Amino acid sequence: MIETILQSLTWLGHDGYCLKAAGKVIYFDPFKLSENDYEPADIVLISHEHYDHFSPKDLEKIVTGQTTIVTDKTVAKKLSGKVEEVSPGDKITVAGVQVEVVPAYNTNKDFHPKANGWLGFIVTVDGVRIYHAGDTDYIPEMQEIRADIALLPVSGTYVMTAHEAVEAALAIGPQVAIPMHYGSIVGGSDDARIFAEALKGKIRVELLT
């Protein structure tokens, strides 16, 4: 089933993903969607309010009257329609999909303060747990996160570096780790390569294009 989920997962660039599984279309942090990149969403998960994660222009392309948006209190106040306001620690079911909300924050920089209550998500689809870390460093809470597929930022600057992301992957122990948060605003393919090479023989890494 993990292979099926991987085939159904599209990287949209930066932290954006689209997952089409269990008859649902689920977006994580959609940003800079091309004209041919999208279809109507059943669920949209938004980790925090920074423009490269909360993009009203992109939401207009995919949100319908049937779409549920799951996000933090700050973004929720800026939206209308079907919105689920959540905080780290929450567990909800949206359109039949289980969503667990986990913390995402910086430990050695100030771009994403823990006090803001910004988000990562664990979504369970067809029995597979997919963790989207959001914008975060390697944080202690990752020791408790269990996922089959982990989407982890690797660029450094605003989030953890590739080497720190390796530590995060080893703590979480997914079957597959996928690097994100590179190739757009900050970070490059070298960050993804460093991440993949450091985990060789330990955790399978997939570089989505």
N, C-alpha and C positions, 0 to 999 in steps of 0.2 A: 504493500500500500504506500510505503514511503516513495517508491519510484513513481507511482501514479501521481502523488502530490507534487513531486518535483517537476514532473512534466506539465503540471497544471499551474505552476508558479512562474510568473513573468516579472523580471526586474525592470522597472520603469526608469531606472537611473536614480542616483543619490540614495535616499531611504525609501523610495516608492516601490511598491509591489502590487501585483494583482494576482489573486488566487481564485481559480475557477474550480470548485470541487463541491461535491455533495449537492449539486444543483444550485449552488450559490456563487455570486460574484462578489468577492471581498477585496477591498483596497486597503493598503496600509500607506499612510502619508503620501497621497497622490500629488505630484508636482511636475509641472512642465509636460503635461500629457500632449503627445502629438495628435494630429487630426485622426490618425488611424489606430491609436493606441488604446482605445477605451470602448467600453460598452456600459450600459446602465448598471449601477451598483445595487446590491442587496444590503451590504454593510460597508461602511467606511470607518476605519479606525485612524484617529488623529492623535499623535503622541503629545504635541504641544503647540504653542502659538507662533513659533518662529515661521517666517514667510515660506521657507523651503519645506515645511511640513503641513502648515495650514494655509492652503492656497484657495481662496474663494473662487478665483477664476477657473481653477481646475475642478472644483466641486460642482460648479454649474454644468460642466460637461457630463457628469456621471450621476448626479443625485436626482432622483425622481420622488414622487409622492410616497413611494413604497420603500425608499432607502432609509435605513437607520444609521445615524452617525454616532459613534461612541468616542467620547473625548473628555478632557478635563474641564473644570469649571470655568476657566477663563475663555476657552474657545467656545464652550457651550453657550455662553451669554451672547456670543456674536452670531449665533445660528438660529434658524427657525425650522419648523417641521419636526420630524421624528428624531429626537436627540436624546441619547442616554449619557448623562453626566456621571462620571466615575472617578474614583480615586484609587491609588495603590492599595492593594489588598482586597478590592472588590472582585466578586465573581458573578457574572450575569449570563443569561442565555438570550441571544439575539437571533431571531429568525431560525431557531433551532440549532444555532451554533454556540458552543460554550466559549466564553471569553473570560480569561483571568487577567486582572490588571496588576502590574508589578511596577516598582519604582524605576525611574531613569534619572540620573543626576551626575554631576561632576564631583570629584573628590579633591582635585588639585588645580581647579580653575573655576571661574565664576560664571560661565555662560549658561549653565543649567543648574541652578541652586536646588538642593534637596527640598528646601522650604516651599518651593513652587508646586510641589506635588505632581510633576510631570510624569509621563507614562511610558511603559513598555507593555506589550501584550503577549499573552499565550493563548492561541486559538486552537481548539481541538476540532479537527475535521476528519471524518471517517476513521476515528481512533488515533489519528496522528496529531501530535502536539507541535505546533509551530510557534516559535518565540521570536517576536520582533522587538529588539532591544530598545528602539527609540534612540535618542541622543543621550549617551551615557558613557561614563568611565566604567572600569572594572570595579563593581561595588560589592560589598559583603553579601548583599541579598542574593547574588548570583549563586552562592553556595547552595541555596535552597531551591533553585530553579531546575526543573527537569523538563527537557524537551527532546523531541526526536530530530527536529530541524531548528537550527539557531541562526538567525539573521543578525549579524554583529557588525557595528561600525568599526572601521580600521584606520581612519585617516589621520588621527591625532588632531591637534589644534583645538577643536571644539568638543571632541569626544576622545575615547581611548585610542592609543596608537595600535599598530598592527601587533606589536609584541604584547601589549596589555590585553588585546583581544584574544591572543593565544591563551593567556592565563584564564580569561573568562571562559573560553571554549572548553578548556580542560576541567574547569570547575563544574560546568553545566553537564558536560559529557553527552552531547547529542550524537546521533548517528551521522548526521551531516551538518557541517557548518558552512555558512555562506557569508562572505564579506560584503559590506555595503558602506555607504557614506564615503564614496571616493569617485573620482572621474567626472565630477561636476563642479561643485563650489570649492572643494578642498580635497586634497589627497589624489593619488593617481594609481595606475595599475601596479606600480612597484609595491604599494602598500598591500594590495591583494596578494601579490606574489609572495611577499615576505610571510604573510599570514599562512598561505597555503603550504609553503615549504617548511615552516616551523612545525606544522601539524602532520606532516607526512609520516605515515606509519602509526599515527595515534588516532586521528579523527579524519574522516573523509571530508574533503573540502570541494565544493562545487563553485566555480566561477561563472555566474550567469551573465549573459550578454544581451 
